[in-house]
Amino acid sequence: MERTDVELIAATRDGDQDAFAELVSRYKKLVYSVVFRMLGGKEDVNDAAQDVFLRIYRSLDRYSPEFKFSTWSVKIATNLCLDILRKKKPEQVDIDEVVSLADHGDSPESSYIKQEQSQLIQNAINSLPDKYRVPIVLYHQQELSYDEIAAALGEPMSIVKNRLYRARLLLREKLAECRKEGVL
Amino acid sequence: MNCQISEAYIMQALDGELHDLEKAKLQKHLKECEACSRLYADMNTIFDDIQSLPEIEPPTGFEISILSRINAEEERRLEKLNATMMTIYGLLFGGIIGLCIYFYGALREKTAEDFWKMTVNGIVHTISNLSGLYENLNSFQMWSVNSWLSGMMNVLAFSIAVMVVTALTLAGMTAMRRHEAE
C-alpha cells in the first residue's frame, strides 16, 4: 500500500533514505516547475531544484503536518529562489536567451513544450526582468496574496501592487513580441 | 470613463476586487473602446493560461543526484564530528595527564597549595628522576625511583584507561551514525 507523505517524512527522519527518494519523486515536478518559473530559466534550474530538496531534507524536523507538504515545499523553493535572485549580479535581458528556451529540455521527458501556447507564455514570462517576473509567478501561479508577496519580498504592498500592474502589461507586450517571432 | 481608469479597473478585475457597479462601468467602456476590450480579453486569456501551464519534468536521475549529495553531506558531517570529538578527547586526555603530573608533584612536595607550582614540580621531579635514573644506573636511590615509578605508573594507567574509553566511544558513535545512515 502506498505510504502517505506524513509516513514518508517520519520514515525519512528515522533514516530511511528510500522514503525520502519517494517524497522527491512525488514532488519533483512541482518543485522543479516553481524553481524554473521563479528563476526564469536563466540560472541553473537543476542545481537549484536539488538544493531545494536538500534544504527540505535538512528542515524535515521542523515540518509540521498542519501544512500540506506541497505547500511547505513550494515555500522553501520560493525562498531559495529569492535568495538566488538577490545574490546574482544585475541582469541583462537578452531576447536571444528567450528564444533558445525552446530547446531547453535536455531530457526526453521535457513534456512542458508540448503545447505551443504554454511555451509562448513561458518564454514571455522568462523574458521579463526578475522584478516583474517574480510577482507574476507568485501571484498568478503560486496564488499568493499581495500580503504574502510583500512579506516574501520585503517590499511594501503598494510597490508590489504597482509592480504587478506593470508586469501584467509588460507580459502582454512580451507575449505579442514572442508571437511575432514565432511567426517569422 | 477614460482608458486609464479602464486599465486600472481591468487590473482590479484580475484581482477579483471589482464591485458590481464598477464592473458595469467597465463593461460599458469596453463596448465603446476596442483597445481596452482587447486588453481585457488578452489579460483574461493570459492569466487563465498561466494557471494551467503544465508542470516541468526534471532531468532523469534527479532523485539519485539528490540522495548522493545528501550522503556526501552526511559523510562530511560525520568526519567533522569525529574531528571535533578527537579534539575534545585530546584536550581531556591532556588535562588528565596534566592533573596526574600535578598530583605527582604535590605528592612529592607533600603539599598541594599551588596548582602551577606543583605541576612544575611534577615535571621537574619526573625529569630529574629520568636523568637520575640514567646517571646513577649503578647507585641510584631506591626510594626515589620507586616513587617516581609509582607516580608514572599511575599516569600511565590513567592514560591507557582514557584512551580505551575514547576509542570505544568513538567507535560506538561512528557505528551508530553508519547504522543510522544506512
Contacts between the chains, C-beta under 8 A, distances in Angstrom:
chain1	res1	chain2	res2	distance
A	15	B	180	4.5
A	15	B	181	6.7
A	15	B	182	7.5
A	17	B	67	5.9
A	17	B	70	7.2
A	17	B	71	7.9
A	20	B	67	7.3
A	20	B	70	7.5
A	21	B	63	4.8
A	21	B	66	7.8
A	21	B	67	5.9
A	24	B	62	7.0
A	24	B	63	4.7
A	24	B	66	5.7
A	25	B	63	5.9
A	28	B	58	5.0
A	28	B	62	5.5
A	28	B	63	7.2
A	29	B	55	4.2
A	29	B	56	6.6
A	29	B	57	5.9
A	29	B	58	7.1
A	30	B	55	6.4
A	32	B	55	7.7
A	32	B	56	5.2
A	32	B	57	7.3
A	32	B	58	4.2
A	32	B	62	7.7
A	33	B	53	7.8
A	33	B	55	4.6
A	33	B	56	4.5
A	36	B	56	5.1
A	37	B	53	7.9
A	46	B	58	6.8
A	46	B	59	6.0
A	46	B	62	7.6
A	49	B	58	6.1
A	49	B	62	7.5
A	50	B	62	7.3
A	50	B	65	5.8
A	50	B	66	5.3
A	50	B	69	6.4
A	53	B	66	4.9
A	54	B	66	6.8
A	54	B	69	6.1
A	54	B	70	6.6
A	54	B	73	7.3
A	57	B	66	7.9
A	57	B	70	5.8
A	106	B	59	6.1
A	107	B	57	6.8
A	107	B	58	7.7
A	107	B	59	4.4
A	107	B	60	5.5
A	109	B	57	4.1
A	109	B	60	7.2
A	110	B	56	7.5
A	110	B	57	6.4
A	111	B	54	6.5
A	111	B	57	5.8
A	112	B	53	7.7
A	112	B	54	5.1
A	112	B	55	7.3
A	112	B	56	4.5
A	112	B	57	7.1
A	114	B	54	6.8
A	115	B	54	7.1
A	117	B	49	6.3
A	118	B	49	7.1
A	118	B	52	7.9
A	118	B	53	5.2
A	118	B	54	5.9
A	121	B	46	6.7
A	121	B	49	5.4
A	121	B	50	6.2
A	121	B	53	6.6
A	122	B	53	6.4
A	125	B	50	7.5
A	136	B	50	7.5
A	140	B	47	5.4
A	140	B	50	4.8
A	140	B	51	6.6
A	141	B	50	6.0
A	141	B	51	6.8
A	141	B	53	7.2
A	143	B	51	8.0
A	164	B	11	8.0
A	165	B	8	8.0
A	165	B	11	5.3
A	168	B	11	6.6
A	168	B	14	7.0
A	168	B	43	6.4
A	168	B	46	7.8
A	168	B	47	7.7
A	169	B	7	7.9
A	171	B	46	6.4
A	172	B	39	7.3
A	172	B	42	5.3
A	172	B	43	6.9
A	172	B	46	6.4
A	175	B	42	7.9
A	175	B	46	6.5
